[in-house]
């Protein structure tokens, strides 16, 4: 009789625990497409486009990816699966909790983290890659912050642009478009150059990654051609000489090639 009672109690306890577990699972937060958020409604990015976005940004294991408005965490998790360190910023605490569960299920909780935060009050300065799926007006609001990031930082947006800051590249997947921008170095102004032929004056104007200018040497003013600004790298042609340089800590250092001969040049902001 005692054994029967003990077995009965054990069965009731087991049933209670099972019911409690089922109830807890039933109460787990599940988002719905189109639900309202702080600044946008939630519409998930398709997995195929996520992979295309990460490919566009050339995400590697040594990258630090930050997703602005990370929703259920799928972009952060996909980046973490590539070996990158990734963090998502999400205002909805239920979404953050869901993202953490999803990351644990995917086995990347050590690489993928999620912050319950307002993207307009968050620090992105350590990111090498930024991803987002926000409205155009939010992209424009973020643009000054993004442009102040380290030159070479890659920014990928699903669907929406950055106004007059034209994208460096685009990709389409399943009828959707992703845009890539590379944060350009600030080069506008007058630079004093040390050239193989002597001291020269480099004058540059700039609008985002587009630059133009002149090179003044020995009283002769040359208009630059084929000017490209790619992150912290600049290239241009003047007087049939091909210049390339790396912009670092307010200094440009690089090489100039003329008649098959390569020499060094450098530039610093004019006083």
HUCORQUI-V345133 format. One record per pair of residues at least 24 apart in sequence whose C-alpha atoms are under 7 Angstrom apart, sorted by sequence separation. I is the first residue (numbers start at 0). J is the second residue. If there is no record, write none. Layout:
BEGIN
i=I j=J
i=I j=J
END
This chain:
BEGIN
i=59 j=83
i=70 j=94
i=91 j=115
i=124 j=148
i=128 j=152
i=129 j=153
i=130 j=154
i=131 j=155
i=132 j=156
i=135 j=159
i=155 j=179
i=183 j=207
i=49 j=74
i=85 j=110
i=86 j=111
i=87 j=112
i=88 j=113
i=89 j=114
i=90 j=115
i=127 j=152
i=128 j=153
i=129 j=154
i=130 j=155
i=131 j=156
i=132 j=157
i=134 j=159
i=135 j=160
i=154 j=179
i=155 j=180
i=183 j=208
i=71 j=97
i=72 j=98
i=76 j=102
i=84 j=110
i=85 j=111
i=86 j=112
i=87 j=113
i=88 j=114
i=89 j=115
i=90 j=116
i=127 j=153
i=128 j=154
i=129 j=155
i=130 j=156
i=131 j=157
i=132 j=158
i=135 j=161
i=153 j=179
i=154 j=180
i=71 j=98
i=80 j=107
i=83 j=110
i=84 j=111
i=85 j=112
i=86 j=113
i=87 j=114
i=88 j=115
i=89 j=116
i=90 j=117
i=153 j=180
i=154 j=181
i=79 j=107
i=88 j=116
i=89 j=117
i=153 j=181
i=152 j=181
i=153 j=182
i=88 j=118
i=151 j=181
i=152 j=182
i=76 j=107
i=79 j=110
i=151 j=182
i=79 j=111
i=150 j=182
i=151 j=183
i=150 j=183
i=148 j=182
i=150 j=184
i=76 j=111
i=75 j=111
i=146 j=182
i=164 j=207
i=183 j=228
i=183 j=229
i=184 j=230
i=183 j=230
i=184 j=231
i=181 j=229
i=182 j=230
i=183 j=231
i=181 j=230
i=67 j=118
i=37 j=90
i=65 j=126
i=64 j=126
i=63 j=126
i=64 j=127
i=65 j=128
i=66 j=129
i=67 j=130
i=68 j=131
i=63 j=127
i=64 j=128
i=65 j=129
i=66 j=130
i=67 j=131
i=28 j=93
i=62 j=127
i=63 j=128
i=64 j=129
i=65 j=130
i=66 j=131
i=62 j=128
i=195 j=262
i=28 j=97
i=195 j=264
i=194 j=264
i=193 j=264
i=194 j=265
i=56 j=128
i=193 j=265
i=192 j=265
i=193 j=266
i=192 j=266
i=191 j=266
i=192 j=267
i=190 j=266
i=191 j=267
i=190 j=267
i=191 j=268
i=190 j=268
i=191 j=269
i=151 j=230
i=189 j=268
i=190 j=269
i=150 j=230
i=151 j=231
i=189 j=269
i=150 j=231
i=39 j=133
i=56 j=153
i=56 j=155
i=52 j=155
i=56 j=179
i=48 j=172
i=55 j=179
i=47 j=172
i=52 j=177
END
